[in-house]
Amino acid sequence: MEEVHCDGKIYVAVKQELGNLPLIVVKAKNGYIACSYIDKETAEKVGDIAAFVSGVKNMDDFMKAKIRETTTWAEDMGIREGMSVKKALEIMDMETKK
């Protein structure tokens, strides 16, 4: 685990080298953003507030990426496809409506 700093906030990140790309997940107060190694369908089934990015090779790429897809609960919070990871983390840090 490592810390990710973004606009004065600290998030917990998991980064693990796997095949050709690393597995990366950054946890916010009320949800998480993950690379495409994490399955959206499973996140949806278990009710996670989650958003997903793809094609990231390191933490810098991850933090500059745009949201590719979201779970229903993340969408309900206002997280949308094409949104920056930074903005999505900011929304996930707000009080949840779940």
N, CA, C and O atoms as a GROMACS GRO file, in nm:
protein
  392
    1MET      N    1   0.084  -0.117   0.000
    1MET     CA    2   0.000   0.000   0.000
    1MET      C    3   0.089   0.123   0.000
    1MET      O    4   0.201   0.123   0.051
    2GLU      N    5   0.034   0.229  -0.059
    2GLU     CA    6   0.106   0.355  -0.060
    2GLU      C    7   0.006   0.468  -0.050
    2GLU      O    8  -0.114   0.448  -0.067
    3GLU      N    9   0.056   0.587  -0.022
    3GLU     CA   10  -0.028   0.705  -0.014
    3GLU      C   11  -0.022   0.781  -0.145
    3GLU      O   12   0.082   0.789  -0.210
    4VAL      N   13  -0.137   0.837  -0.183
    4VAL     CA   14  -0.145   0.924  -0.300
    4VAL      C   15  -0.194   1.059  -0.251
    4VAL      O   16  -0.296   1.067  -0.183
    5HIS      N   17  -0.122   1.165  -0.284
    5HIS     CA   18  -0.160   1.300  -0.243
    5HIS      C   19  -0.225   1.371  -0.361
    5HIS      O   20  -0.172   1.372  -0.472
    6CYS      N   21  -0.341   1.431  -0.335
    6CYS     CA   22  -0.414   1.500  -0.441
    6CYS      C   23  -0.488   1.618  -0.377
    6CYS      O   24  -0.578   1.598  -0.296
    7ASP      N   25  -0.450   1.739  -0.414
    7ASP     CA   26  -0.514   1.860  -0.364
    7ASP      C   27  -0.522   1.864  -0.212
    7ASP      O   28  -0.626   1.898  -0.155
    8GLY      N   29  -0.414   1.829  -0.146
    8GLY     CA   30  -0.408   1.835  -0.002
    8GLY      C   31  -0.473   1.718   0.072
    8GLY      O   32  -0.471   1.713   0.195
    9LYS      N   33  -0.530   1.625  -0.002
    9LYS     CA   34  -0.591   1.508   0.059
    9LYS      C   35  -0.501   1.387   0.037
    9LYS      O   36  -0.425   1.381  -0.060
   10ILE      N   37  -0.511   1.292   0.128
   10ILE     CA   38  -0.430   1.171   0.118
   10ILE      C   39  -0.523   1.052   0.099
   10ILE      O   40  -0.618   1.033   0.175
   11TYR      N   41  -0.495   0.973  -0.004
   11TYR     CA   42  -0.573   0.853  -0.034
   11TYR      C   43  -0.483   0.732  -0.020
   11TYR      O   44  -0.361   0.741  -0.039
   12VAL      N   45  -0.542   0.620   0.012
   12VAL     CA   46  -0.468   0.494   0.020
   12VAL      C   47  -0.476   0.428  -0.118
   12VAL      O   48  -0.583   0.418  -0.178
   13ALA      N   49  -0.362   0.383  -0.166
   13ALA     CA   50  -0.355   0.318  -0.296
   13ALA      C   51  -0.291   0.180  -0.283
   13ALA      O   52  -0.200   0.159  -0.204
   14VAL      N   53  -0.342   0.088  -0.362
   14VAL     CA   54  -0.282  -0.044  -0.375
   14VAL      C   55  -0.231  -0.054  -0.517
   14VAL      O   56  -0.304  -0.030  -0.613
   15LYS      N   57  -0.104  -0.090  -0.530
   15LYS     CA   58  -0.045  -0.108  -0.663
   15LYS      C   59   0.033  -0.238  -0.661
   15LYS      O   60   0.122  -0.257  -0.579
   16GLN      N   61  -0.002  -0.327  -0.753
   16GLN     CA   62   0.066  -0.456  -0.761
   16GLN      C   63   0.097  -0.486  -0.907
   16GLN      O   64   0.008  -0.485  -0.992
   17GLU      N   65   0.223  -0.513  -0.935
   17GLU     CA   66   0.261  -0.553  -1.070
   17GLU      C   67   0.203  -0.690  -1.099
   17GLU      O   68   0.218  -0.783  -1.019
   18LEU      N   69   0.136  -0.705  -1.212
   18LEU     CA   70   0.079  -0.833  -1.251
   18LEU      C   71   0.138  -0.872  -1.386
   18LEU      O   72   0.257  -0.900  -1.397
   19GLY      N   73   0.056  -0.874  -1.488
   19GLY     CA   74   0.101  -0.909  -1.622
   19GLY      C   75   0.166  -0.790  -1.690
   19GLY      O   76   0.270  -0.741  -1.647
   20ASN      N   77   0.102  -0.744  -1.797
   20ASN     CA   78   0.157  -0.633  -1.875
   20ASN      C   79   0.126  -0.496  -1.815
   20ASN      O   80   0.190  -0.398  -1.850
   21LEU      N   81   0.029  -0.489  -1.727
   21LEU     CA   82  -0.007  -0.366  -1.659
   21LEU      C   83  -0.023  -0.394  -1.510
   21LEU      O   84  -0.053  -0.508  -1.472
   22PRO      N   85  -0.004  -0.294  -1.426
   22PRO     CA   86  -0.023  -0.315  -1.282
   22PRO      C   87  -0.171  -0.309  -1.243
   22PRO      O   88  -0.253  -0.250  -1.312
   23LEU      N   89  -0.202  -0.372  -1.131
   23LEU     CA   90  -0.332  -0.358  -1.068
   23LEU      C   91  -0.321  -0.236  -0.977
   23LEU      O   92  -0.234  -0.231  -0.890
   24ILE      N   93  -0.409  -0.137  -0.998
   24ILE     CA   94  -0.407  -0.016  -0.915
   24ILE      C   95  -0.549   0.013  -0.867
   24ILE      O   96  -0.644   0.012  -0.945
   25VAL      N   97  -0.561   0.039  -0.737
   25VAL     CA   98  -0.688   0.079  -0.677
   25VAL      C   99  -0.658   0.194  -0.581
   25VAL      O  100  -0.567   0.185  -0.499
   26VAL      N  101  -0.734   0.303  -0.592
   26VAL     CA  102  -0.720   0.415  -0.500
   26VAL      C  103  -0.851   0.428  -0.424
   26VAL      O  104  -0.958   0.439  -0.484
   27LYS      N  105  -0.842   0.426  -0.291
   27LYS     CA  106  -0.959   0.427  -0.203
   27LYS      C  107  -0.987   0.567  -0.153
   27LYS      O  108  -0.898   0.634  -0.100
   28ALA      N  109  -1.110   0.611  -0.170
   28ALA     CA  110  -1.158   0.737  -0.112
   28ALA      C  111  -1.248   0.704   0.006
   28ALA      O  112  -1.268   0.586   0.038
   29LYS      N  113  -1.302   0.805   0.071
   29LYS     CA  114  -1.387   0.786   0.189
   29LYS      C  115  -1.506   0.695   0.160
   29LYS      O  116  -1.538   0.607   0.240
   30ASN      N  117  -1.573   0.715   0.046
   30ASN     CA  118  -1.698   0.644   0.018
   30ASN      C  119  -1.693   0.557  -0.108
   30ASN      O  120  -1.798   0.520  -0.160
   31GLY      N  121  -1.577   0.524  -0.155
   31GLY     CA  122  -1.569   0.440  -0.275
   31GLY      C  123  -1.426   0.424  -0.320
   31GLY      O  124  -1.331   0.453  -0.247
   32TYR      N  125  -1.411   0.377  -0.443
   32TYR     CA  126  -1.276   0.358  -0.497
   32TYR      C  127  -1.276   0.372  -0.648
   32TYR      O  128  -1.378   0.360  -0.715
   33ILE      N  129  -1.156   0.398  -0.699
   33ILE     CA  130  -1.132   0.401  -0.843
   33ILE      C  131  -1.029   0.293  -0.869
   33ILE      O  132  -0.926   0.286  -0.802
   34ALA      N  133  -1.056   0.211  -0.968
   34ALA     CA  134  -0.969   0.097  -0.996
   34ALA      C  135  -0.938   0.088  -1.145
   34ALA      O  136  -1.011   0.140  -1.229
   35CYS      N  137  -0.828   0.021  -1.174
   35CYS     CA  138  -0.797  -0.009  -1.313
   35CYS      C  139  -0.890  -0.121  -1.361
   35CYS      O  140  -0.966  -0.177  -1.282
   36SER      N  141  -0.883  -0.151  -1.486
   36SER     CA  142  -0.978  -0.246  -1.545
   36SER      C  143  -0.953  -0.392  -1.506
   36SER      O  144  -1.026  -0.480  -1.550
   37TYR      N  145  -0.851  -0.420  -1.425
   37TYR     CA  146  -0.836  -0.556  -1.372
   37TYR      C  147  -0.950  -0.590  -1.276
   37TYR      O  148  -0.986  -0.706  -1.259
   38ILE      N  149  -1.007  -0.486  -1.213
   38ILE     CA  150  -1.120  -0.507  -1.122
   38ILE      C  151  -1.247  -0.512  -1.206
   38ILE      O  152  -1.265  -0.430  -1.296
   39ASP      N  153  -1.333  -0.607  -1.177
   39ASP     CA  154  -1.451  -0.632  -1.257
   39ASP      C  155  -1.568  -0.543  -1.215
   39ASP      O  156  -1.611  -0.547  -1.100
   40LYS      N  157  -1.620  -0.464  -1.309
   40LYS     CA  158  -1.733  -0.376  -1.281
   40LYS      C  159  -1.857  -0.456  -1.240
   40LYS      O  160  -1.928  -0.416  -1.149
   41GLU      N  161  -1.882  -0.567  -1.306
   41GLU     CA  162  -2.002  -0.646  -1.275
   41GLU      C  163  -2.003  -0.692  -1.129
   41GLU      O  164  -2.107  -0.688  -1.063
   42THR      N  165  -1.889  -0.734  -1.079
   42THR     CA  166  -1.880  -0.776  -0.939
   42THR      C  167  -1.902  -0.656  -0.847
   42THR      O  168  -1.975  -0.666  -0.750
   43ALA      N  169  -1.838  -0.544  -0.878
   43ALA     CA  170  -1.856  -0.423  -0.798
   43ALA      C  171  -2.003  -0.382  -0.795
   43ALA      O  172  -2.054  -0.339  -0.692
   44GLU      N  173  -2.069  -0.396  -0.907
   44GLU     CA  174  -2.212  -0.363  -0.917
   44GLU      C  175  -2.295  -0.458  -0.830
   44GLU      O  176  -2.384  -0.415  -0.758
   45LYS      N  177  -2.265  -0.588  -0.838
   45LYS     CA  178  -2.340  -0.688  -0.761
   45LYS      C  179  -2.332  -0.666  -0.611
   45LYS      O  180  -2.429  -0.686  -0.539
   46VAL      N  181  -2.216  -0.624  -0.564
   46VAL     CA  182  -2.197  -0.608  -0.420
   46VAL      C  183  -2.229  -0.466  -0.371
   46VAL      O  184  -2.217  -0.437  -0.252
   47GLY      N  185  -2.270  -0.378  -0.462
   47GLY     CA  186  -2.313  -0.244  -0.423
   47GLY      C  187  -2.202  -0.144  -0.398
   47GLY      O  188  -2.221  -0.049  -0.322
   48ASP      N  189  -2.087  -0.163  -0.460
   48ASP     CA  190  -1.975  -0.071  -0.441
   48ASP      C  191  -1.995   0.060  -0.515
   48ASP      O  192  -2.050   0.064  -0.626
   49ILE      N  193  -1.951   0.167  -0.452
   49ILE     CA  194  -1.937   0.296  -0.521
   49ILE      C  195  -1.800   0.289  -0.586
   49ILE      O  196  -1.698   0.303  -0.518
   50ALA      N  197  -1.797   0.268  -0.716
   50ALA     CA  198  -1.670   0.244  -0.785
   50ALA      C  199  -1.669   0.306  -0.924
   50ALA      O  200  -1.772   0.316  -0.991
   51ALA      N  201  -1.551   0.346  -0.965
   51ALA     CA  202  -1.529   0.397  -1.100
   51ALA      C  203  -1.403   0.328  -1.153
   51ALA      O  204  -1.319   0.281  -1.077
   52PHE      N  205  -1.392   0.324  -1.286
   52PHE     CA  206  -1.285   0.246  -1.346
   52PHE      C  207  -1.214   0.324  -1.456
   52PHE      O  208  -1.275   0.401  -1.531
   53VAL      N  209  -1.082   0.303  -1.464
   53VAL     CA  210  -0.997   0.360  -1.568
   53VAL      C  211  -0.927   0.244  -1.638
   53VAL      O  212  -0.925   0.132  -1.588
   54SER      N  213  -0.869   0.272  -1.753
   54SER     CA  214  -0.798   0.164  -1.823
   54SER      C  215  -0.669   0.217  -1.886
   54SER      O  216  -0.653   0.337  -1.908
   55GLY      N  217  -0.578   0.124  -1.913
   55GLY     CA  218  -0.454   0.155  -1.983
   55GLY      C  219  -0.351   0.231  -1.902
   55GLY      O  220  -0.262   0.295  -1.959
   56VAL      N  221  -0.361   0.227  -1.770
   56VAL     CA  222  -0.265   0.301  -1.687
   56VAL      C  223  -0.146   0.213  -1.652
   56VAL      O  224  -0.162   0.095  -1.620
   57LYS      N  225  -0.025   0.270  -1.658
   57LYS     CA  226   0.096   0.194  -1.634
   57LYS      C  227   0.162   0.227  -1.501
   57LYS      O  228   0.247   0.153  -1.453
   58ASN      N  229   0.122   0.340  -1.443
   58ASN     CA  230   0.179   0.382  -1.315
   58ASN      C  231   0.082   0.477  -1.245
   58ASN      O  232  -0.023   0.509  -1.299
   59MET      N  233   0.118   0.521  -1.127
   59MET     CA  234   0.029   0.606  -1.048
   59MET      C  235   0.007   0.741  -1.115
   59MET      O  236  -0.103   0.796  -1.107
   60ASP      N  237   0.109   0.796  -1.180
   60ASP     CA  238   0.090   0.923  -1.251
   60ASP      C  239  -0.013   0.910  -1.362
   60ASP      O  240  -0.102   0.994  -1.376
   61ASP      N  241  -0.002   0.803  -1.441
   61ASP     CA  242  -0.101   0.776  -1.547
   61ASP      C  243  -0.241   0.764  -1.486
   61ASP      O  244  -0.338   0.818  -1.538
   62PHE      N  245  -0.248   0.692  -1.374
   62PHE     CA  246  -0.376   0.668  -1.307
   62PHE      C  247  -0.440   0.801  -1.268
   62PHE      O  248  -0.558   0.824  -1.295
   63MET      N  249  -0.363   0.888  -1.204
   63MET     CA  250  -0.418   1.014  -1.155
   63MET      C  251  -0.454   1.110  -1.268
   63MET      O  252  -0.534   1.201  -1.248
   64LYS      N  253  -0.397   1.091  -1.386
   64LYS     CA  254  -0.429   1.176  -1.503
   64LYS      C  255  -0.538   1.116  -1.591
   64LYS      O  256  -0.583   1.180  -1.686
   65ALA      N  257  -0.579   0.994  -1.560
   65ALA     CA  258  -0.676   0.923  -1.645
   65ALA      C  259  -0.815   0.982  -1.632
   65ALA      O  260  -0.845   1.057  -1.538
   66LYS      N  261  -0.900   0.947  -1.726
   66LYS     CA  262  -1.042   0.982  -1.724
   66LYS      C  263  -1.122   0.857  -1.689
   66LYS      O  264  -1.082   0.746  -1.724
   67ILE      N  265  -1.232   0.877  -1.622
   67ILE     CA  266  -1.319   0.766  -1.584
   67ILE      C  267  -1.376   0.701  -1.709
   67ILE      O  268  -1.428   0.769  -1.797
   68ARG      N  269  -1.364   0.569  -1.717
   68ARG     CA  270  -1.411   0.491  -1.832
   68ARG      C  271  -1.553   0.440  -1.809
   68ARG      O  272  -1.636   0.442  -1.900
   69GLU      N  273  -1.581   0.394  -1.687
   69GLU     CA  274  -1.715   0.349  -1.652
   69GLU      C  275  -1.732   0.354  -1.501
   69GLU      O  276  -1.635   0.367  -1.426
   70THR      N  277  -1.858   0.342  -1.456
   70THR     CA  278  -1.890   0.352  -1.313
   70THR      C  279  -1.996   0.250  -1.275
   70THR      O  280  -2.064   0.193  -1.361
   71THR      N  281  -2.008   0.227  -1.146
   71THR     CA  282  -2.122   0.149  -1.098
   71THR      C  283  -2.241   0.243  -1.083
   71THR      O  284  -2.226   0.366  -1.088
   72THR      N  285  -2.358   0.186  -1.067
   72THR     CA  286  -2.481   0.264  -1.050
   72THR      C  287  -2.469   0.360  -0.933
   72THR      O  288  -2.512   0.475  -0.942
   73TRP      N  289  -2.410   0.314  -0.822
   73TRP     CA  290  -2.399   0.396  -0.702
   73TRP      C  291  -2.304   0.512  -0.722
   73TRP      O  292  -2.328   0.620  -0.669
   74ALA      N  293  -2.197   0.493  -0.796
   74ALA     CA  294  -2.106   0.604  -0.828
   74ALA      C  295  -2.176   0.704  -0.918
   74ALA      O  296  -2.162   0.825  -0.901
   75GLU      N  297  -2.251   0.654  -1.014
   75GLU     CA  298  -2.328   0.741  -1.103
   75GLU      C  299  -2.429   0.823  -1.024
   75GLU      O  300  -2.448   0.942  -1.051
   76ASP      N  301  -2.495   0.761  -0.928
   76ASP     CA  302  -2.592   0.831  -0.843
   76ASP      C  303  -2.527   0.944  -0.765
   76ASP      O  304  -2.593   1.042  -0.730
   77MET      N  305  -2.397   0.932  -0.736
   77MET     CA  306  -2.325   1.038  -0.665
   77MET      C  307  -2.281   1.150  -0.759
   77MET      O  308  -2.237   1.255  -0.713
   78GLY      N  309  -2.295   1.128  -0.891
   78GLY     CA  310  -2.256   1.232  -0.987
   78GLY      C  311  -2.128   1.203  -1.062
   78GLY      O  312  -2.080   1.289  -1.135
   79ILE      N  313  -2.072   1.086  -1.046
   79ILE     CA  314  -1.949   1.049  -1.117
   79ILE      C  315  -1.987   1.001  -1.256
   79ILE      O  316  -2.074   0.915  -1.272
   80ARG      N  317  -1.922   1.056  -1.357
   80ARG     CA  318  -1.959   1.029  -1.495
   80ARG      C  319  -1.838   0.985  -1.579
   80ARG      O  320  -1.724   1.016  -1.547
   81GLU      N  321  -1.867   0.912  -1.686
   81GLU     CA  322  -1.765   0.875  -1.784
   81GLU      C  323  -1.701   1.002  -1.838
   81GLU      O  324  -1.769   1.099  -1.869
   82GLY      N  325  -1.568   1.000  -1.850
   82GLY     CA  326  -1.495   1.115  -1.901
   82GLY      C  327  -1.449   1.212  -1.793
   82GLY      O  328  -1.369   1.302  -1.820
   83MET      N  329  -1.498   1.196  -1.671
   83MET     CA  330  -1.459   1.281  -1.558
   83MET      C  331  -1.316   1.249  -1.518
   83MET      O  332  -1.270   1.136  -1.537
   84SER      N  333  -1.246   1.346  -1.464
   84SER     CA  334  -1.109   1.321  -1.416
   84SER      C  335  -1.112   1.236  -1.289
   84SER      O  336  -1.207   1.240  -1.212
   85VAL      N  337  -1.006   1.161  -1.269
   85VAL     CA  338  -0.992   1.082  -1.146
   85VAL      C  339  -0.994   1.175  -1.026
   85VAL      O  340  -1.057   1.144  -0.925
   86LYS      N  341  -0.928   1.287  -1.036
   86LYS     CA  342  -0.922   1.386  -0.928
   86LYS      C  343  -1.063   1.428  -0.886
   86LYS      O  344  -1.094   1.430  -0.767
   87LYS      N  345  -1.148   1.463  -0.982
   87LYS     CA  346  -1.285   1.507  -0.952
   87LYS      C  347  -1.366   1.392  -0.894
   87LYS      O  348  -1.443   1.412  -0.800
   88ALA      N  349  -1.350   1.271  -0.948
   88ALA     CA  350  -1.424   1.155  -0.897
   88ALA      C  351  -1.385   1.126  -0.752
   88ALA      O  352  -1.472   1.094  -0.671
   89LEU      N  353  -1.257   1.135  -0.719
   89LEU     CA  354  -1.213   1.114  -0.580
   89LEU      C  355  -1.272   1.220  -0.489
   89LEU      O  356  -1.313   1.191  -0.376
   90GLU      N  357  -1.276   1.343  -0.536
   90GLU     CA  358  -1.335   1.453  -0.459
   90GLU      C  359  -1.482   1.424  -0.428
   90GLU      O  360  -1.527   1.444  -0.315
   91ILE      N  361  -1.557   1.376  -0.526
   91ILE     CA  362  -1.698   1.342  -0.506
   91ILE      C  363  -1.710   1.224  -0.408
   91ILE      O  364  -1.798   1.224  -0.322
   92MET      N  365  -1.624   1.126  -0.423
   92MET     CA  366  -1.628   1.009  -0.334
   92MET      C  367  -1.593   1.044  -0.190
   92MET      O  368  -1.623   0.967  -0.099
   93ASP      N  369  -1.528   1.158  -0.168
   93ASP     CA  370  -1.495   1.202  -0.033
   93ASP      C  371  -1.611   1.276   0.034
   93ASP      O  372  -1.606   1.301   0.155
   94MET      N  373  -1.714   1.312  -0.041
   94MET     CA  374  -1.831   1.379   0.017
   94MET      C  375  -1.915   1.278   0.093
   94MET      O  376  -1.894   1.157   0.084
   95GLU      N  377  -2.010   1.329   0.167
   95GLU     CA  378  -2.102   1.241   0.239
   95GLU      C  379  -2.178   1.156   0.138
   95GLU      O  380  -2.224   1.206   0.035
   96THR      N  381  -2.192   1.030   0.167
   96THR     CA  382  -2.258   0.936   0.075
   96THR      C  383  -2.410   0.939   0.093
   96THR      O  384  -2.462   0.967   0.201
   97LYS      N  385  -2.478   0.908  -0.018
   97LYS     CA  386  -2.624   0.899  -0.017
   97LYS      C  387  -2.668   0.754  -0.020
   97LYS      O  388  -2.786   0.724  -0.031
   98LYS      N  389  -2.572   0.664  -0.009
   98LYS     CA  390  -2.599   0.520  -0.022
   98LYS      C  391  -2.679   0.469   0.093
   98LYS      O  392  -2.710   0.350   0.098
   0.00000   0.00000   0.00000
